[in-house]
Amino acid sequence: MTLSKPDIRKAALARRDATDPVWRLEAALALADHASWFDVPPGAIVAGFLPIRSEIDLRPLLQTLSSRGHRLCLPVVIDRETIVFRAFERDAPLVSTGFGTTGPGPDAAVVDPDVIFLPMAAFDAAGNRLGYGAGHYDRAIARLHQRGLKPRLIGCAFECQEVPAIPADVHDVAVDAIATETGLRVARPPG
C-alpha cells in the first residue's frame, strides 16, 4: 500500500520532532563539518534557510560557506504563491517573511542563487522531496528554469526523515543531492 503525501509528511515530521534538541544541534554542526563535500563553485550565490520548528539548522553551514567567500541569500515569501531569494548579509536585520520564517527585509537585493539548500519534510533516495505542501520551492525553481537558470538543488534534512519512496507529481522538483548529518549523497533516480 502506497501512503499519501500527507501521511508520509506527517510520519516523517513526527520522527524529526521526536529527536533530541541537543542532538539536532550536534547534527547541524556535523553538517557544517561536511561543507567541503558540497563542491560549491567559488563566488557562488548560495540560498539557505533559517530553521523553523525542528528543522535541521543550516546556520553553521552557512557561516562556513560565507567565510569561504560565498554570497548568501534566504527565501522570502512574497505572497501565498511566490518566494524570492534575498541577499543575506551578516548583521542585517531579519523580518518575518511568512509561514513562520524570517529573512532579509524588502531593502535586500533579490538575487538568483547558483546553489539552493532546500528544507525537506521527507525525502527518498531518488531525490524526491516533500516540503510542507505549499509548493513554494517547486514554483520558484520552475521560474528559474524558465529563465534558463539551473541552480544545483541540495535537499537538507535529518537521516530519520528518509522514506522508501515519495510519489512524485509532474510539478514536483527533485533534488540533485541530499545533505544530512551523515554527509552528502547524490540522488539516485530510479532505473
C-alpha positions as a Markdown table, in Angstrom:
| # | Residue | x | y | z |
|---|---|---|---|---|
| 1 | Met | 0.0 | 0.0 | 0.0 |
| 2 | Thr | 1.4 | 3.4 | -1.0 |
| 3 | Leu | 1.0 | 6.1 | 1.6 |
| 4 | Ser | -0.3 | 9.5 | 0.6 |
| 5 | Lys | 1.9 | 12.6 | 0.6 |
| 6 | Pro | 0.2 | 14.0 | 3.7 |
| 7 | Asp | 0.6 | 10.7 | 5.6 |
| 8 | Ile | 4.3 | 10.4 | 4.6 |
| 9 | Arg | 4.9 | 14.0 | 5.7 |
| 10 | Lys | 3.1 | 13.5 | 9.0 |
| 11 | Ala | 5.1 | 10.4 | 9.9 |
| 12 | Ala | 8.5 | 11.9 | 8.8 |
| 13 | Leu | 7.8 | 15.1 | 10.8 |
| 14 | Ala | 6.8 | 13.1 | 13.8 |
| 15 | Arg | 10.2 | 11.3 | 13.7 |
| 16 | Arg | 12.0 | 14.6 | 13.3 |
| 17 | Asp | 10.1 | 16.2 | 16.1 |
| 18 | Ala | 11.0 | 13.3 | 18.4 |
| 19 | Thr | 14.7 | 13.9 | 18.0 |
| 20 | Asp | 16.5 | 15.5 | 21.0 |
| 21 | Pro | 17.2 | 19.2 | 20.6 |
| 22 | Val | 20.8 | 18.8 | 21.7 |
| 23 | Trp | 21.3 | 16.0 | 19.1 |
| 24 | Arg | 19.8 | 18.4 | 16.5 |
| 25 | Leu | 22.5 | 21.0 | 17.4 |
| 26 | Glu | 25.2 | 18.3 | 17.0 |
| 27 | Ala | 23.7 | 17.3 | 13.7 |
| 28 | Ala | 23.8 | 20.9 | 12.4 |
| 29 | Leu | 27.5 | 21.1 | 13.4 |
| 30 | Ala | 28.2 | 17.8 | 11.7 |
| 31 | Leu | 26.5 | 19.1 | 8.5 |
| 32 | Ala | 28.8 | 22.2 | 8.6 |
| 33 | Asp | 31.8 | 19.9 | 9.0 |
| 34 | His | 30.9 | 18.4 | 5.6 |
| 35 | Ala | 30.9 | 21.8 | 3.8 |
| 36 | Ser | 33.8 | 20.8 | 1.6 |
| 37 | Trp | 31.8 | 17.9 | 0.2 |
| 38 | Phe | 29.2 | 20.3 | -1.3 |
| 39 | Asp | 31.6 | 21.4 | -4.1 |
| 40 | Val | 30.2 | 24.9 | -4.2 |
| 41 | Pro | 31.9 | 26.9 | -7.0 |
| 42 | Pro | 34.0 | 29.9 | -5.9 |
| 43 | Gly | 31.9 | 33.0 | -5.6 |
| 44 | Ala | 28.6 | 31.2 | -5.9 |
| 45 | Ile | 25.4 | 32.6 | -4.5 |
| 46 | Val | 24.0 | 30.1 | -2.0 |
| 47 | Ala | 20.4 | 30.0 | -0.9 |
| 48 | Gly | 19.9 | 28.6 | 2.6 |
| 49 | Phe | 17.1 | 28.8 | 5.0 |
| 50 | Leu | 16.7 | 29.5 | 8.7 |
| 51 | Pro | 15.1 | 26.7 | 10.7 |
| 52 | Ile | 11.5 | 26.6 | 11.8 |
| 53 | Arg | 10.2 | 24.1 | 14.3 |
| 54 | Ser | 12.6 | 21.1 | 14.5 |
| 55 | Glu | 14.3 | 21.6 | 11.0 |
| 56 | Ile | 18.0 | 21.0 | 10.6 |
| 57 | Asp | 19.8 | 24.3 | 11.4 |
| 58 | Leu | 21.9 | 25.4 | 8.4 |
| 59 | Arg | 23.4 | 28.5 | 10.2 |
| 60 | Pro | 26.7 | 26.7 | 11.0 |
| 61 | Leu | 26.9 | 25.6 | 7.4 |
| 62 | Leu | 26.0 | 29.0 | 6.0 |
| 63 | Gln | 28.6 | 30.6 | 8.3 |
| 64 | Thr | 31.3 | 28.2 | 6.9 |
| 65 | Leu | 30.3 | 28.9 | 3.3 |
| 66 | Ser | 30.3 | 32.7 | 3.9 |
| 67 | Ser | 33.7 | 32.5 | 5.5 |
| 68 | Arg | 34.9 | 30.8 | 2.2 |
| 69 | Gly | 33.6 | 33.8 | 0.2 |
| 70 | His | 30.2 | 32.6 | -0.9 |
| 71 | Arg | 27.4 | 35.1 | -1.1 |
| 72 | Leu | 24.3 | 34.0 | 0.8 |
| 73 | Cys | 20.6 | 34.5 | 0.3 |
| 74 | Leu | 17.4 | 33.4 | 2.0 |
| 75 | Pro | 13.9 | 32.6 | 0.7 |
| 76 | Val | 11.2 | 35.2 | 1.4 |
| 77 | Val | 7.5 | 34.5 | 0.9 |
| 78 | Ile | 6.1 | 37.4 | -1.2 |
| 79 | Asp | 2.5 | 36.2 | -1.3 |
| 80 | Arg | 0.8 | 32.9 | -0.8 |
| 81 | Glu | 2.2 | 31.6 | -4.1 |
| 82 | Thr | 5.7 | 33.1 | -4.5 |
| 83 | Ile | 9.0 | 33.1 | -2.9 |
| 84 | Val | 12.1 | 35.1 | -4.0 |
| 85 | Phe | 15.6 | 34.9 | -2.7 |
| 86 | Arg | 17.0 | 38.0 | -1.0 |
| 87 | Ala | 20.7 | 38.7 | -0.3 |
| 88 | Phe | 21.6 | 37.8 | 3.3 |
| 89 | Glu | 24.3 | 39.9 | 4.9 |
| 90 | Arg | 25.8 | 39.4 | 8.3 |
| 91 | Asp | 24.2 | 41.6 | 10.9 |
| 92 | Ala | 21.4 | 42.7 | 8.5 |
| 93 | Pro | 18.1 | 42.9 | 10.3 |
| 94 | Leu | 15.7 | 40.0 | 9.8 |
| 95 | Val | 12.0 | 40.3 | 9.5 |
| 96 | Ser | 9.0 | 37.9 | 9.5 |
| 97 | Thr | 8.8 | 36.5 | 5.9 |
| 98 | Gly | 5.7 | 34.3 | 6.1 |
| 99 | Phe | 4.8 | 30.8 | 7.3 |
| 100 | Gly | 6.8 | 31.2 | 10.5 |
| 101 | Thr | 10.1 | 32.0 | 8.7 |
| 102 | Thr | 12.4 | 35.0 | 9.0 |
| 103 | Gly | 14.7 | 36.5 | 6.4 |
| 104 | Pro | 16.1 | 39.7 | 4.9 |
| 105 | Gly | 13.7 | 42.7 | 4.6 |
| 106 | Pro | 12.5 | 44.4 | 1.4 |
| 107 | Asp | 15.6 | 46.6 | 1.2 |
| 108 | Ala | 17.7 | 43.5 | 0.5 |
| 109 | Ala | 18.5 | 42.7 | -3.2 |
| 110 | Val | 16.7 | 39.9 | -4.9 |
| 111 | Val | 19.3 | 37.5 | -6.3 |
| 112 | Asp | 19.4 | 34.3 | -8.4 |
| 113 | Pro | 21.1 | 31.5 | -6.4 |
| 114 | Asp | 23.6 | 29.1 | -8.0 |
| 115 | Val | 23.0 | 26.6 | -5.3 |
| 116 | Ile | 19.8 | 26.1 | -3.3 |
| 117 | Phe | 19.7 | 24.3 | 0.0 |
| 118 | Leu | 16.0 | 23.2 | 0.4 |
| 119 | Pro | 14.3 | 22.1 | 3.5 |
| 120 | Met | 12.6 | 18.7 | 3.4 |
| 121 | Ala | 9.9 | 17.2 | 5.5 |
| 122 | Ala | 10.7 | 13.9 | 3.9 |
| 123 | Phe | 12.9 | 12.5 | 1.1 |
| 124 | Asp | 13.7 | 9.3 | -0.7 |
| 125 | Ala | 17.0 | 8.1 | -2.3 |
| 126 | Ala | 15.9 | 9.2 | -5.8 |
| 127 | Gly | 15.8 | 12.8 | -4.7 |
| 128 | Asn | 12.1 | 13.2 | -4.4 |
| 129 | Arg | 11.2 | 15.5 | -1.6 |
| 130 | Leu | 8.2 | 16.7 | 0.4 |
| 131 | Gly | 8.1 | 20.2 | 1.8 |
| 132 | Tyr | 5.2 | 21.4 | 3.8 |
| 133 | Gly | 2.7 | 21.2 | 0.9 |
| 134 | Ala | 2.5 | 24.8 | -0.3 |
| 135 | Gly | 4.8 | 24.2 | -3.4 |
| 136 | His | 6.8 | 27.4 | -2.9 |
| 137 | Tyr | 10.1 | 25.9 | -3.9 |
| 138 | Asp | 8.7 | 24.0 | -6.8 |
| 139 | Arg | 7.3 | 27.2 | -8.3 |
| 140 | Ala | 10.4 | 29.3 | -7.5 |
| 141 | Ile | 12.7 | 26.7 | -9.2 |
| 142 | Ala | 10.3 | 26.4 | -12.2 |
| 143 | Arg | 10.6 | 30.2 | -12.6 |
| 144 | Leu | 14.4 | 30.0 | -12.5 |
| 145 | His | 14.4 | 27.2 | -15.1 |
| 146 | Gln | 12.0 | 29.2 | -17.3 |
| 147 | Arg | 14.7 | 31.9 | -17.3 |
| 148 | Gly | 17.4 | 29.4 | -18.3 |
| 149 | Leu | 18.9 | 29.2 | -14.8 |
| 150 | Lys | 19.8 | 25.7 | -13.4 |
| 151 | Pro | 20.8 | 26.0 | -9.8 |
| 152 | Arg | 22.2 | 23.0 | -8.0 |
| 153 | Leu | 19.5 | 21.7 | -5.7 |
| 154 | Ile | 20.6 | 20.1 | -2.4 |
| 155 | Gly | 17.8 | 18.9 | 0.0 |
| 156 | Cys | 18.6 | 19.2 | 3.7 |
| 157 | Ala | 17.1 | 17.1 | 6.5 |
| 158 | Phe | 17.9 | 14.5 | 9.1 |
| 159 | Glu | 18.5 | 10.9 | 8.1 |
| 160 | Cys | 15.4 | 9.9 | 10.1 |
| 161 | Gln | 13.3 | 11.8 | 7.5 |
| 162 | Glu | 14.2 | 9.4 | 4.7 |
| 163 | Val | 11.4 | 7.2 | 3.4 |
| 164 | Pro | 11.4 | 4.3 | 0.9 |
| 165 | Ala | 9.6 | 6.3 | -1.8 |
| 166 | Ile | 7.7 | 9.5 | -2.4 |
| 167 | Pro | 5.0 | 9.7 | -5.1 |
| 168 | Ala | 6.1 | 12.5 | -7.4 |
| 169 | Asp | 3.8 | 14.6 | -9.5 |
| 170 | Val | 4.8 | 16.3 | -12.7 |
| 171 | His | 5.3 | 19.7 | -11.0 |
| 172 | Asp | 7.5 | 18.2 | -8.2 |
| 173 | Val | 11.1 | 19.2 | -8.5 |
| 174 | Ala | 13.6 | 16.5 | -7.3 |
| 175 | Val | 16.9 | 17.5 | -5.7 |
| 176 | Asp | 20.3 | 16.7 | -7.1 |
| 177 | Ala | 21.8 | 15.7 | -3.8 |
| 178 | Ile | 20.8 | 15.1 | -0.2 |
| 179 | Ala | 22.6 | 16.6 | 2.8 |
| 180 | Thr | 22.1 | 15.1 | 6.3 |
| 181 | Glu | 24.1 | 14.9 | 9.5 |
| 182 | Thr | 26.0 | 11.9 | 7.9 |
| 183 | Gly | 27.2 | 13.8 | 4.9 |
| 184 | Leu | 26.2 | 14.4 | 1.3 |
| 185 | Arg | 25.0 | 11.9 | -1.2 |
| 186 | Val | 23.9 | 12.2 | -4.8 |
| 187 | Ala | 20.3 | 11.4 | -5.5 |
| 188 | Arg | 19.8 | 8.1 | -7.3 |
| 189 | Pro | 17.0 | 8.4 | -9.8 |
| 190 | Pro | 15.2 | 5.1 | -10.4 |
| 191 | Gly | 16.1 | 3.0 | -13.4 |
